[in-house]
Amino acid sequence: MTSTVDIVTIDNYKEKLPRWDPAATNHRYALVDMGSNGIRFSVSDLSPSRARLLKCLYRERAAISLFDALNGPAASAHGDHPLVFPDETIKQVSQRLARFRSIAVDSYGVPPSQLIVFATEAMRRAENAASMLEAIRAEAPGLTVHILAPQVETLFGAVGARSSFVDVKGLILDLGGGSVQMTWMDTSGVSVAQEPLPEVEAAVAGQSLPFGAARLIKILDTAHVDVQATEKAKLQDGMAKAFQTLCAKFPSLAELAAGAKEGKENEAGKSSGIDIFLCGGGFRGYGSMLMHNNPIQPYPIPSIGSYTASGKLFNKTKEMLKVNESFEGKIFGMSKRRRAQFPAVVTVVEALIAAVPPIRSATFCSGGNREGALMMMLPREIRDSNPLSLPDDVGSSFASGQKPDGATLNEVLSTLHSAFPSTFELTSVANVFGLQLGALYASHIWGRMGESDAANASSALHDAINHPDTPGLTHLARAVLGVTLCARWGANLGPIDQQLHRNLRELIDNADPAAAFWADYTGAVTAALAMVIPAWPRSSGDIKDKISFCSSAEQGKKYKLHLAINLSKEASRGLELDDIKDLFKNLGRHKEEKKKVTVAINVLS
């Protein structure tokens, strides 16, 4: 590379990224990620009220493999050949970037200063990278390409993975075309004043290995068997050393690893093991294969983002490889290129399994370098905020079309909370409250009031599984949200939706056997609330003056829940009280639940 190449390092990334200013008039940003396997483009809205959501307005991908361009058919598996981009690749890339610049600036109004292009492994290795940059400048004047140093690539990848969640505690791995990165991140319980930032600390400690899917499949496809064995051994040794290096750097990881080896339960009483978070196209392909072979079939949620597989399923590499070889149809989420590279992906996964003590869970992340770069532009208090609590995101769902005041929203949620026994810990079971879905759930309670209950029950399921990839909305959260809202509308479903409902409930049961019952119960309580108050309440007092709940529980051979619903005389006028009781009549009747709910309605004078 020449001096004209712009390198982004861990020390200068803040100066290289565009500045995010809450007082600015335009908060649209465009990013281009020139990865080894493809080039990804996106335009995002970082308006202050919704910045943490990283709202994507436009995205596309160019199937240009910079790795393949550097390593053509004539290249040796050892990599001892000139690493030079062909003229045709340079032309393709520069023209696609010029096209996207026009889309971002002219069609979406992105200020040129808020358009950033960064490149990774292939551009770092190319001997004629400067020629590529010159061609891009000629086709798209003013466009600057930043080459990410490995630590910055680890930083953006790890933070991009973290962007999909409120907090992350686990190993983060990113598998691209040319390399695989591993680091450790724990954002739970971090103080605002902590230095260095956990994200930067993770990036500095992160380990990068030159075993991306594109590079490794070339070795597996063309190299002599002895070379294959040598390279696999290097990968396995590198993965083991990377994990041990992280254990030496982070005591919390070392403690988890030791507990996992001994089979100890963690502080929450859950099974031991390491949770891992996986991003990059290669790992997402493996996640798509796991979804294809998930015990729940058909798997009910199409998005790979936030899909979590148990360690037991994740470890079935031989089975996944066999399916890839034998299954002749289309596997959802996997392109022909990804299936061709799948043996290389499995090789990386097997090296990971060998290096890490029992893997408890594997979560696949939709975020990557672009999302990580956007996150690192934002102030820390925004990065650490809970994206599911943002009223500006859920406000458009309210039936009135107006955002409710916080007092009314809190009263709706506290009224629903009061229907749970005082001995019940809302965070102990996966439910809309414990999963921090309260505001999002409340926004749908009085929506679609002009439609039939059956249509709304069906819509609740489909809206939940097809909801945009909002940060924090995991597959479990989607399932709980959908089943709870479906119960709010009575869960009267047609045959095709009954299967979707069963599969979502099974997803919930696998995570928490008690959660499906409480989803149904929450939905029934919500339906009772909406029957008494048929529109979004105009004030918090509008609820208090009309309805309240009180409950108690008996824990015996069968769990008995006693619910008292107190209505004002005015609120009860014209209501059929038995209709309210009927909302609860089928609760606890699903297999293995062994729960009974009794309801008493009191009309207060």
C-alpha positions in Angstrom: 0.0 0.0 0.0 1.1 3.6 -0.6 0.8 6.6 1.6 -2.5 7.5 -0.1 -4.2 4.7 1.8 -6.3 5.8 4.8 -5.8 3.5 7.7 -8.3 3.5 10.6 -6.8 2.4 13.9 -8.0 1.9 17.4 -6.4 5.3 18.3 -7.9 7.4 15.5 -11.3 5.8 14.7 -13.2 8.6 16.5 -11.7 11.2 14.2 -12.2 9.1 11.1 -15.9 8.4 11.7 -18.5 11.1 10.8 -19.5 13.2 13.8 -23.0 12.6 15.2 -24.6 15.8 16.5 -28.0 15.7 18.1 -28.6 19.3 17.1 -27.9 18.7 13.4 -30.7 19.0 10.9 -29.8 15.8 9.0 -29.2 12.5 10.8 -29.0 10.2 7.8 -25.8 8.2 7.3 -24.6 6.0 4.5 -22.1 3.2 5.0 -20.4 0.8 2.6 -18.6 -2.3 3.9 -16.2 -3.7 1.4 -15.9 -7.2 2.8 -14.0 -10.1 1.3 -17.1 -12.0 0.3 -19.3 -9.1 -0.9 -19.9 -5.4 -0.7 -22.8 -4.2 1.5 -24.5 -0.8 1.3 -26.9 0.9 3.7 -28.6 4.2 4.6 -29.6 4.6 8.2 -31.6 7.2 10.2 -29.9 8.2 13.5 -32.4 10.9 14.5 -31.9 11.6 18.2 -35.2 10.1 19.5 -34.5 6.8 17.7 -30.7 6.7 17.2 -30.2 3.5 19.2 -32.5 1.6 16.8 -30.1 2.2 13.9 -33.1 2.4 11.7 -32.1 1.2 8.2 -33.9 3.0 5.3 -32.2 1.3 2.4 -29.8 -1.7 1.9 -28.3 -3.6 -1.0 -25.5 -6.0 -1.6 -23.1 -6.4 -4.5 -22.0 -10.0 -5.0 -18.4 -9.0 -5.7 -15.9 -11.2 -4.0 -12.7 -9.3 -3.4 -11.1 -12.4 -2.0 -11.8 -14.4 -5.2 -10.5 -11.5 -7.2 -7.2 -11.7 -5.4 -7.2 -15.5 -5.4 -8.3 -16.5 -8.9 -8.3 -20.1 -10.2 -4.6 -20.0 -11.0 -3.6 -19.0 -7.5 -2.0 -21.6 -5.3 -3.5 -22.8 -2.1 -0.4 -21.5 -0.3 -1.2 -18.0 -1.3 2.4 -17.5 -2.7 1.2 -15.4 -5.7 0.8 -11.7 -6.4 -2.2 -10.4 -4.6 -3.5 -8.0 -7.3 -7.0 -6.9 -8.2 -7.8 -7.5 -11.9 -8.7 -4.4 -13.9 -12.3 -5.7 -14.3 -12.8 -6.0 -10.6 -11.5 -2.5 -10.0 -13.9 -1.2 -12.6 -16.9 -3.1 -11.1 -16.2 -1.9 -7.6 -15.6 1.8 -8.5 -18.8 1.9 -10.6 -20.9 0.2 -7.9 -19.6 2.7 -5.3 -20.4 5.6 -7.6 -23.9 4.3 -8.1 -24.5 4.0 -4.3 -23.1 7.4 -3.7 -25.7 8.8 -6.1 -28.5 6.7 -4.3 -27.4 7.9 -0.9 -26.8 11.6 -1.7 -29.4 12.2 -4.4 -32.2 9.9 -3.5 -31.9 9.7 0.3 -30.4 13.1 1.0 -27.4 11.9 2.9 -24.8 14.7 3.3 -21.6 13.7 1.5 -19.7 14.2 4.8 -21.9 11.5 6.4 -21.1 8.8 3.8 -18.3 6.5 4.8 -16.7 3.5 3.0 -14.5 1.0 4.8 -12.7 -2.1 3.7 -11.2 -5.0 5.5 -9.0 -8.1 4.9 -8.9 -8.2 1.1 -8.0 -4.5 0.7 -5.4 -4.8 3.5 -3.7 -7.6 1.6 -4.0 -6.3 -2.0 -0.7 -5.0 -3.5 -2.6 -2.7 -5.8 -5.1 -1.4 -3.2 -4.0 2.2 -4.1 -5.1 1.6 -7.7 -8.5 0.5 -6.5 -8.7 3.7 -4.4 -7.7 5.9 -7.3 -10.4 4.4 -9.5 -13.0 4.9 -6.8 -12.0 8.6 -6.5 -12.2 9.0 -10.2 -15.7 7.5 -10.5 -17.0 9.0 -7.3 -15.2 12.3 -6.6 -14.9 13.1 -2.9 -15.5 9.5 -1.7 -12.9 8.3 0.7 -12.3 4.6 1.5 -11.0 3.8 5.0 -9.0 0.6 5.5 -9.8 -0.9 8.9 -6.9 -2.1 10.9 -7.7 -5.6 12.4 -8.4 -4.3 15.8 -11.0 -1.8 14.4 -12.6 -4.5 12.4 -12.9 -6.5 15.6 -14.3 -3.5 17.4 -16.9 -2.7 14.7 -17.8 -6.4 14.3 -18.2 -7.0 18.1 -20.2 -3.8 18.6 -22.3 -4.5 15.6 -23.2 -7.9 17.1 -23.9 -6.2 20.5 -26.2 -3.7 18.7 -29.0 -6.3 18.4 -29.2 -6.7 22.2 -29.6 -4.7 25.4 -26.6 -6.4 27.0 -24.1 -9.0 25.9 -22.0 -11.4 27.9 -20.2 -14.0 25.8 -17.7 -14.7 23.2 -18.2 -12.8 20.0 -16.9 -14.3 16.7 -17.1 -12.9 13.2 -16.4 -15.1 10.2 -15.8 -13.3 6.9 -14.3 -14.4 3.7 -10.7 -13.9 4.6 -10.5 -14.1 8.4 -12.2 -15.0 11.6 -12.1 -12.9 14.7 -12.8 -13.9 18.4 -13.2 -11.6 21.4 -15.0 -11.4 24.7 -17.6 -8.8 25.7 -19.5 -8.2 28.9 -21.6 -5.1 29.0 -23.8 -6.1 31.9 -23.4 -4.0 35.0 -20.8 -1.7 33.4 -20.5 1.8 35.0 -20.7 4.9 32.8 -17.3 6.0 34.1 -15.6 2.7 33.3 -12.4 3.0 31.2 -11.4 1.7 28.9 -14.7 1.1 27.2 -15.7 -2.6 27.3 -16.1 -2.4 23.5 -12.5 -1.0 23.0 -11.1 -3.4 25.6 -12.6 -6.3 23.7 -11.2 -5.1 20.4 -7.7 -4.6 21.8 -7.8 -8.1 23.2 -9.5 -9.6 20.2 -7.7 -12.3 18.1 -7.8 -12.6 14.4 -7.0 -15.7 12.4 -6.5 -15.8 8.6 -9.1 -18.6 8.1 -12.1 -17.0 6.5 -14.7 -19.1 4.7 -13.5 -18.1 1.2 -9.8 -18.7 1.9 -10.4 -22.0 3.8 -12.7 -23.5 1.1 -10.0 -22.9 -1.5 -7.6 -24.9 0.6 -10.1 -27.7 1.1 -11.0 -27.8 -2.6 -7.6 -27.5 -4.2 -4.8 -28.3 -1.7 -3.0 -31.6 -1.2 -4.4 -33.6 1.7 -1.2 -33.0 3.7 -1.6 -29.2 3.2 -5.3 -29.5 4.3 -4.3 -31.3 7.5 -1.6 -28.7 8.2 -3.9 -25.8 7.7 -6.7 -27.4 9.8 -4.1 -28.0 12.6 -3.1 -24.3 12.4 -6.7 -23.2 12.7 -7.4 -25.5 15.6 -4.2 -24.4 17.4 -5.0 -20.7 16.6 -8.5 -21.0 17.9 -7.4 -22.7 21.2 -4.6 -20.0 21.7 -7.1 -17.2 21.0 -9.5 -18.5 23.6 -6.7 -19.0 26.2 -5.4 -15.5 25.5 -8.9 -14.1 26.2 -9.2 -16.2 29.4 -5.9 -14.7 30.6 -7.2 -11.2 29.8 -10.7 -11.5 31.2 -11.1 -13.2 34.7 -14.9 -13.4 34.2 -14.4 -15.6 31.1 -11.8 -17.7 32.8 -14.2 -18.3 35.7 -17.0 -19.3 33.3 -14.7 -21.6 31.5 -13.6 -23.3 34.7 -17.2 -23.7 35.9 -18.2 -25.1 32.5 -15.5 -27.8 32.7 -16.7 -28.8 36.1 -20.3 -28.7 35.1 -21.3 -26.1 37.7 -24.5 -24.1 37.5 -24.1 -20.3 37.1 -25.3 -17.6 39.6 -28.8 -17.8 38.1 -29.0 -21.5 38.5 -28.7 -22.2 34.8 -26.6 -24.9 33.2 -22.9 -24.1 32.9 -21.3 -23.3 29.6 -20.2 -20.4 27.4 -22.7 -18.3 25.4 -21.4 -17.3 22.0 -22.6 -14.6 19.6 -21.8 -15.1 16.0 -21.8 -12.7 13.1 -20.5 -12.6 9.5 -22.0 -14.3 6.5 -20.2 -17.6 7.1 -21.7 -18.1 10.6 -25.1 -16.8 9.5 -25.1 -19.6 6.9 -24.4 -22.1 9.7 -27.3 -20.6 11.7 -29.6 -21.0 8.7 -28.7 -24.6 8.5 -29.4 -25.1 12.2 -32.8 -23.4 11.7 -33.5 -25.8 8.8 -32.8 -28.7 11.2 -34.3 -27.2 14.3 -36.5 -29.7 16.3 -39.4 -27.2 15.8 -40.5 -27.6 12.2 -41.2 -25.5 10.3 -39.2 -23.1 12.4 -41.6 -20.2 12.9 -39.4 -17.1 12.6 -37.7 -16.3 9.3 -35.0 -13.8 10.5 -31.6 -15.2 11.3 -31.0 -12.2 13.5 -31.1 -13.1 17.2 -31.8 -16.8 16.4 -30.5 -18.9 19.3 -29.5 -22.6 19.1 -28.7 -24.8 22.1 -25.1 -25.9 22.4 -26.3 -29.5 21.8 -27.8 -28.5 18.4 -24.8 -26.2 17.5 -22.4 -29.1 18.0 -24.1 -31.3 15.4 -21.6 -30.4 12.7 -21.4 -33.7 11.0 -25.2 -33.8 10.7 -25.3 -30.3 9.3 -22.6 -31.2 6.8 -24.5 -34.3 5.7 -27.7 -32.2 5.1 -25.8 -29.7 3.1 -24.4 -32.5 0.8 -27.7 -34.4 0.4 -30.5 -31.9 0.5 -31.4 -31.0 -3.1 -33.9 -28.2 -2.4 -33.4 -24.6 -1.4 -32.4 -24.1 2.2 -33.8 -20.8 3.4 -31.2 -18.2 4.1 -28.4 -20.0 2.2 -27.1 -19.0 -1.2 -25.4 -21.3 -3.6 -22.1 -19.7 -2.7 -22.7 -20.1 1.0 -23.6 -23.8 0.5 -20.4 -24.3 -1.5 -18.4 -22.8 1.3 -20.2 -24.7 4.0 -17.5 -27.4 4.5 -15.1 -24.5 5.4 -17.6 -23.0 7.8 -18.0 -26.4 9.5 -14.3 -26.6 9.8 -14.2 -23.3 11.7 -17.1 -24.3 13.9 -15.4 -27.6 14.8 -12.2 -25.8 15.7 -14.3 -23.4 17.9 -16.1 -26.3 19.6 -12.7 -28.0 20.3 -11.2 -24.8 21.7 -14.1 -23.7 24.0 -15.5 -25.6 27.0 -19.1 -26.7 26.7 -20.9 -24.1 24.5 -24.3 -23.4 26.2 -25.9 -21.4 23.5 -25.1 -19.9 20.1 -26.9 -16.7 19.1 -26.6 -15.5 15.5 -26.4 -11.7 15.0 -27.8 -9.6 12.1 -25.5 -6.7 13.0 -22.0 -6.4 11.6 -19.3 -3.8 10.7 -21.8 -1.2 9.5 -24.0 -1.4 12.6 -20.8 -1.3 14.8 -19.5 1.8 13.1 -22.9 3.5 13.6 -23.0 2.5 17.2 -19.5 3.9 17.9 -20.6 7.3 16.5 -23.2 7.6 19.2 -22.6 8.8 22.8 -22.1 6.0 25.3 -25.4 6.8 27.1 -27.3 6.1 23.9 -25.3 2.9 23.1 -26.1 1.6 26.6 -29.8 2.5 26.5 -32.6 -0.1 26.2 -33.9 0.1 22.6 -37.2 -1.6 23.5 -38.2 1.2 25.8 -38.1 3.9 23.1 -41.6 5.4 22.9 -40.8 7.1 19.5 -40.5 3.6 18.0 -43.7 2.2 19.3 -45.8 5.4 19.2 -47.0 4.8 15.7 -48.7 1.6 16.8 -51.1 3.3 19.2 -54.6 3.4 17.9 -55.0 7.1 18.4 -51.9 7.8 16.3 -50.6 9.9 19.1 -47.8 9.1 21.5 -49.2 8.6 25.0 -47.8 10.4 28.0 -45.5 8.4 30.2 -47.9 8.4 33.2 -50.7 6.7 31.2 -48.4 4.2 29.7 -47.0 3.3 33.1 -50.5 3.0 34.6 -51.5 0.6 31.8 -48.4 -1.6 32.6 -48.7 -1.3 36.4 -52.4 -2.3 36.1 -51.5 -5.4 34.2 -48.7 -6.1 36.7 -51.2 -6.1 39.5 -52.9 -9.1 38.1 -49.9 -11.2 39.0 -49.6 -12.7 42.5 -47.2 -10.8 44.8 -45.1 -13.9 45.1 -44.6 -14.0 41.4 -41.3 -12.5 40.1 -42.0 -10.9 36.7 -38.4 -11.4 35.7 -38.3 -15.1 36.8 -40.3 -16.2 33.7 -40.0 -15.2 30.1 -42.9 -12.7 29.7 -43.6 -9.3 28.1 -42.6 -7.6 31.3 -39.4 -9.6 32.2 -38.3 -9.3 28.5 -38.7 -5.5 28.6 -41.4 -5.6 26.0 -44.0 -3.6 28.0 -44.1 -0.5 25.9 -44.2 -2.4 22.7 -46.9 -4.7 23.9 -49.0 -1.9 25.3 -48.8 -0.1 21.9 -50.8 -2.9 20.4 -53.5 -3.5 23.0 -56.0 -1.1 21.5 -54.9 -1.3 17.9 -57.1 -2.7 15.1 -60.2 -2.3 17.2 -62.3 -2.2 14.1 -61.2 -5.6 12.9 -62.5 -9.0 14.1 -60.9 -10.8 17.0 -60.0 -13.7 14.7 -58.2 -11.4 12.2 -56.4 -9.7 15.0 -55.3 -13.0 16.6 -53.8 -14.1 13.3 -52.2 -10.6 12.7 -50.6 -10.7 16.2 -48.7 -13.9 15.3 -47.6 -12.7 11.9 -46.7 -9.2 13.0 -44.5 -10.6 15.8 -42.5 -12.9 13.5 -42.2 -10.4 10.7 -41.5 -7.3 12.9 -38.4 -5.4 11.7 -35.2 -6.5 13.3 -35.5 -4.1 16.3 -32.5 -4.3 18.6 -33.4 -6.4 21.7 -36.2 -8.3 19.9 -34.9 -11.8 20.2 -36.6 -14.9 18.8 -37.9 -15.7 22.3 -39.2 -12.1 22.6 -40.9 -12.3 19.3 -42.6 -15.6 20.3 -43.7 -14.3 23.7 -45.0 -11.1 22.1 -46.9 -12.9 19.4 -48.5 -15.5 21.7 -49.4 -13.0 24.3 -51.1 -10.6 21.8 -52.8 -13.6 20.2 -54.3 -14.5 23.6 -55.3 -10.9 24.0 -57.6 -11.4 21.0 -58.9 -14.8 22.1 -56.5 -17.0 20.0 -59.4 -18.1 17.7 -57.2 -19.3 14.8 -57.6 -21.0 11.5 -55.8 -24.2 10.7 -52.8 -22.7 9.1 -52.3 -20.2 12.0 -52.8 -23.0 14.5 -49.6 -24.6 13.4 -47.7 -21.3 13.7 -49.2 -20.8 17.2 -48.1 -24.3 18.2 -44.6 -23.8 17.0 -44.2 -20.4 18.7 -45.5 -21.9 21.9 -43.0 -24.8 21.5 -40.2 -22.2 21.0 -41.3 -20.6 24.3 -41.6 -23.9 26.1 -38.0 -24.9 25.1 -36.7 -21.7 26.7 -39.0 -21.7 29.8 -41.7 -24.3 30.3 -43.8 -22.0 32.5 -43.8 -19.0 30.1 -46.5 -20.0 27.6 -49.1 -20.2 30.4 -48.2 -16.7 31.6 -48.4 -15.4 28.1 -51.9 -16.7 27.8 -52.8 -15.3 31.2 -51.3 -11.9 30.4 -53.4 -11.9 27.2 -56.6 -12.8 29.0 -56.0 -10.0 31.6 -55.3 -7.6 28.8 -58.5 -8.6 27.1 -60.4 -7.9 30.3 -58.8 -4.5 30.6 -59.7 -3.7 27.0 -63.3 -4.9 27.5 -63.7 -2.4 30.3 -61.7 0.4 28.7 -62.4 0.1 24.9 -59.9 2.7 23.7 -56.4 4.0 24.7 -57.1 5.7 28.1 -57.0 9.5 28.0 -55.2 9.7 31.4 -53.9 7.4 34.1 -56.9 8.2 36.2 -59.2 6.9 33.5 -57.9 3.4 34.4 -57.8 3.8 38.2 -61.4 5.0 38.3 -62.7 2.0 36.4 -60.8 -1.2 37.0 -58.2 -2.9 39.2 -56.8 -6.4 39.7 -55.7 -8.4 42.7 -54.5 -12.0 42.8 -53.2 -14.7 45.0 -51.8 -18.2 44.4 -51.8 -21.6 46.0 -48.8 -23.9 45.3 -49.9 -27.5 45.6 -50.2 -30.5 43.3 -51.9 -28.1 40.9 -51.0 -24.4 40.9 -54.2 -22.4 41.7 -54.4 -18.8 40.8 -57.2 -16.7 42.2 -57.9 -13.4 40.4 -60.2 -10.7 41.6 -61.3 -8.0 39.1 -62.7 -4.9 40.7 -65.0 -2.7 38.6 -66.5 0.6 39.3 -70.3 0.7 39.1 -70.1 3.0 36.1 -67.6 0.7 34.3 -69.8 -2.3 34.8 -72.9 -0.7 33.3 -74.0 -2.7 30.2 -71.2 -5.3 30.6 -71.9 -9.1 30.6 -69.7 -10.1 33.5 -69.7 -13.7 32.4 -68.1 -12.6 29.2 -65.1 -11.4 31.2 -64.9 -14.6 33.1 -65.0 -16.6 29.9 -61.7 -15.0 28.8 -60.0 -17.2 31.4 -61.8 -20.4 31.1 -59.3 -22.3 28.9 -56.2 -21.2 30.8 -53.9 -24.0 32.1 -55.4 -26.7 29.9 -52.4 -27.1 27.7 -50.4 -30.3 28.3 -48.2 -30.4 31.4 -49.3 -27.0 32.7 -51.3 -28.2 35.7 -52.6 -24.8 36.6 -56.1 -23.6 37.4 -57.4 -20.0 37.3 -60.5 -18.9 39.2 -62.0 -15.4 38.6 -64.2 -13.3 40.8 -65.6 -10.0 39.6 -66.6 -7.4 42.2 -68.6 -4.3 41.3 -67.8 -1.5 43.7 -70.4 1.0 44.7 
